Amino acid sequence: MDVLESEAVHILREVAGEFERPVVLFSGGKDSVVMLHLAVKAFAPAPVPFPLLHVDTGHNFPEVLAYRDRVVAAHGLRLHVASVQEYIDRGTLRERPDGTRNPLQTVPLLATIAGNRFDAVFGGGRRDEEKARAKERVFSLRDEFGGWDPRRQRPELWQLYNGRHTPGEHVRVFPLSNWTELDVWQYIARERIELPSIYFTHEREVFLRGGMWLAPGAWGGPREGEPVERRRVRYRTVGDMSCTGAVLSGAAGVDEVITELMASRLTERGATRADDQLSESAMEDRKREGYF
């Protein structure tokens, strides 16, 4: 834990010294919560020198939005919200037939980055989440359109990070690159970090679709033949309600979650993110277009 923490703190400080306008992607999910906690430690007793950016799909879990606002207020942070709904209302984006808005986040994200001239964007991605994320290094260069090209990855020997970029380009930075889901939870336990309540078991209305327990909502679920049931569930990851599945669980606290993870053979995204199952290269395709 100490080694992982030290590496992440070093990355955060490196970006603060090398870039002019960094921003932290903050969804209220556990990875971004840990990343913010690390940023607070990295610059204490000074305030965190970066604003936060949340891409709000309009289908986010209410518990997570309430947690986000509470954390922002507690730390006196600046928060930019890029709203997918606003882009739909303007006609810039159109609803998808399946109701999910997760793939629609790319346009508001890139527009907000460009509009605020952010040159470094911290993300909470980990290499154990999904095979496309395993291809990225700690510093990931994005072109003037926000696109990612694996062939432009730079070597990072001896923890030396190259943030060089031309005007219009920016760099995505992943301080948790070498962490696993279990590492994140063990760090949460050690640091006693508060999380949104949906990460722990609670009774909720859900329905089964494609092997995943989804929450009903304005996004269009459930369909005919998908009965709603009340189940004891928790979430391993948070995102758009239309594609983020719950897992049946009795884990009511951090230690119980850690025990549950040690026995699991499924990755969190493989078990709970329907949008990653659209194709074998779904995540990589979206990253090439500018996604997280």
VOTIVEX-849951 format. One record per residue (C-alpha): residue number from 0; x, y, z. Coordinates in steps of 0.5 Angstrom, whole numbers. Layout:
N
> NUM,X,Y,Z
...
//
This chain:
292
> 0,0,0,0
> 1,6,5,2
> 2,9,4,-5
> 3,3,5,-9
> 4,1,11,-5
> 5,8,14,-6
> 6,8,13,-13
> 7,1,16,-14
> 8,3,22,-10
> 9,9,23,-14
> 10,5,23,-21
> 11,0,28,-18
> 12,6,32,-16
> 13,9,31,-23
> 14,3,34,-26
> 15,2,40,-22
> 16,9,42,-24
> 17,9,40,-31
> 18,2,42,-33
> 19,-1,49,-33
> 20,-9,47,-33
> 21,-10,40,-30
> 22,-17,37,-28
> 23,-19,31,-24
> 24,-25,27,-27
> 25,-29,25,-21
> 26,-35,21,-22
> 27,-36,19,-14
> 28,-34,12,-16
> 29,-29,9,-11
> 30,-23,10,-16
> 31,-24,17,-17
> 32,-25,18,-9
> 33,-19,15,-8
> 34,-15,19,-13
> 35,-18,25,-10
> 36,-16,23,-3
> 37,-9,22,-5
> 38,-9,29,-8
> 39,-11,32,-1
> 40,-5,28,2
> 41,0,30,-4
> 42,-1,37,-3
> 43,-3,38,5
> 44,-4,43,8
> 45,-5,47,2
> 46,-12,46,-2
> 47,-12,41,-8
> 48,-9,45,-14
> 49,-14,42,-19
> 50,-21,43,-20
> 51,-26,37,-21
> 52,-30,35,-28
> 53,-36,30,-28
> 54,-39,28,-34
> 55,-47,28,-32
> 56,-51,23,-36
> 57,-57,25,-33
> 58,-58,18,-31
> 59,-53,18,-25
> 60,-55,14,-19
> 61,-58,20,-14
> 62,-54,17,-8
> 63,-47,18,-12
> 64,-49,25,-14
> 65,-51,27,-7
> 66,-44,24,-5
> 67,-41,28,-10
> 68,-44,35,-8
> 69,-42,33,-1
> 70,-35,32,-2
> 71,-34,38,-6
> 72,-37,42,-1
> 73,-33,39,5
> 74,-26,40,1
> 75,-28,47,-2
> 76,-27,44,-9
> 77,-29,47,-16
> 78,-33,43,-20
> 79,-34,43,-27
> 80,-41,39,-29
> 81,-41,37,-37
> 82,-49,35,-38
> 83,-50,30,-43
> 84,-58,32,-42
> 85,-56,39,-44
> 86,-53,37,-51
> 87,-59,33,-52
> 88,-63,39,-51
> 89,-59,43,-56
> 90,-60,37,-61
> 91,-52,36,-61
> 92,-53,29,-59
> 93,-59,24,-60
> 94,-61,19,-55
> 95,-59,12,-57
> 96,-65,6,-58
> 97,-62,2,-52
> 98,-63,8,-48
> 99,-56,8,-45
> 100,-52,15,-45
> 101,-45,12,-43
> 102,-42,13,-50
> 103,-45,20,-51
> 104,-41,22,-45
> 105,-35,23,-50
> 106,-37,29,-54
> 107,-39,33,-47
> 108,-32,31,-44
> 109,-28,33,-50
> 110,-32,40,-51
> 111,-31,42,-43
> 112,-23,40,-44
> 113,-23,44,-50
> 114,-27,50,-47
> 115,-23,50,-41
> 116,-16,49,-44
> 117,-15,43,-39
> 118,-8,40,-41
> 119,-8,34,-37
> 120,-14,30,-35
> 121,-13,25,-29
> 122,-17,19,-29
> 123,-18,13,-24
> 124,-17,8,-29
> 125,-13,1,-27
> 126,-10,-4,-32
> 127,-14,-10,-29
> 128,-21,-7,-31
> 129,-21,-8,-38
> 130,-16,-10,-43
> 131,-16,-4,-47
> 132,-14,0,-41
> 133,-8,-5,-40
> 134,-5,-2,-46
> 135,-5,5,-43
> 136,1,8,-39
> 137,1,13,-34
> 138,1,19,-38
> 139,-3,18,-45
> 140,-2,23,-50
> 141,-9,25,-54
> 142,-9,28,-60
> 143,-13,35,-62
> 144,-19,31,-63
> 145,-18,27,-56
> 146,-17,21,-59
> 147,-12,16,-57
> 148,-7,12,-61
> 149,-4,6,-58
> 150,2,7,-63
> 151,4,14,-60
> 152,5,11,-53
> 153,11,13,-50
> 154,16,9,-45
> 155,16,11,-38
> 156,23,8,-35
> 157,25,9,-28
> 158,18,13,-27
> 159,20,19,-32
> 160,14,21,-35
> 161,14,25,-41
> 162,8,30,-42
> 163,10,34,-48
> 164,4,36,-52
> 165,3,41,-58
> 166,-3,46,-57
> 167,-10,43,-58
> 168,-7,36,-55
> 169,-8,34,-48
> 170,-5,28,-43
> 171,-9,23,-39
> 172,-6,21,-33
> 173,-7,15,-29
> 174,-4,15,-22
> 175,-8,9,-20
> 176,-5,5,-26
> 177,-1,0,-22
> 178,-7,-1,-17
> 179,-12,-7,-17
> 180,-19,-7,-15
> 181,-17,-11,-9
> 182,-12,-5,-7
> 183,-17,0,-8
> 184,-21,-3,-3
> 185,-15,-5,2
> 186,-13,3,2
> 187,-20,5,3
> 188,-20,0,9
> 189,-13,3,11
> 190,-15,10,10
> 191,-22,10,13
> 192,-25,13,6
> 193,-32,14,6
> 194,-36,12,0
> 195,-43,12,-3
> 196,-48,8,0
> 197,-49,4,-6
> 198,-42,0,-5
> 199,-45,-4,0
> 200,-51,-8,1
> 201,-58,-5,1
> 202,-65,-7,-1
> 203,-67,-5,-8
> 204,-72,-6,-14
> 205,-68,-9,-20
> 206,-69,-13,-26
> 207,-65,-18,-30
> 208,-63,-17,-37
> 209,-57,-20,-40
> 210,-55,-23,-34
> 211,-54,-17,-30
> 212,-59,-14,-25
> 213,-61,-7,-27
> 214,-64,-1,-23
> 215,-71,1,-27
> 216,-71,8,-29
> 217,-73,14,-34
> 218,-68,11,-39
> 219,-73,6,-41
> 220,-72,0,-36
> 221,-75,-5,-35
> 222,-78,-8,-42
> 223,-84,-13,-42
> 224,-82,-19,-39
> 225,-77,-16,-35
> 226,-80,-17,-28
> 227,-78,-12,-22
> 228,-76,-15,-16
> 229,-73,-13,-9
> 230,-66,-16,-8
> 231,-60,-15,-3
> 232,-55,-12,-8
> 233,-49,-7,-8
> 234,-45,-4,-14
> 235,-38,-6,-15
> 236,-37,0,-20
> 237,-42,7,-21
> 238,-44,10,-28
> 239,-50,11,-32
> 240,-56,7,-29
> 241,-58,4,-36
> 242,-51,0,-36
> 243,-49,-1,-29
> 244,-51,-8,-26
> 245,-51,-9,-19
> 246,-49,-16,-16
> 247,-53,-20,-11
> 248,-49,-19,-4
> 249,-49,-19,3
> 250,-43,-15,4
> 251,-45,-9,9
> 252,-38,-6,10
> 253,-31,-5,7
> 254,-28,-12,11
> 255,-34,-16,8
> 256,-33,-13,1
> 257,-25,-15,1
> 258,-27,-22,3
> 259,-32,-22,-2
> 260,-27,-20,-8
> 261,-22,-25,-6
> 262,-27,-30,-7
> 263,-29,-27,-14
> 264,-26,-29,-21
> 265,-30,-24,-25
> 266,-27,-17,-26
> 267,-32,-11,-24
> 268,-33,-9,-31
> 269,-34,-16,-34
> 270,-39,-17,-28
> 271,-43,-10,-28
> 272,-42,-6,-34
> 273,-46,-8,-40
> 274,-43,-3,-45
> 275,-37,-6,-45
> 276,-40,-13,-47
> 277,-43,-9,-54
> 278,-37,-12,-57
> 279,-30,-15,-56
> 280,-27,-8,-57
> 281,-32,-4,-54
> 282,-28,0,-49
> 283,-22,1,-54
> 284,-26,3,-60
> 285,-29,9,-55
> 286,-22,11,-52
> 287,-20,12,-59
> 288,-26,17,-60
> 289,-24,20,-54
> 290,-27,17,-48
> 291,-24,16,-41
//
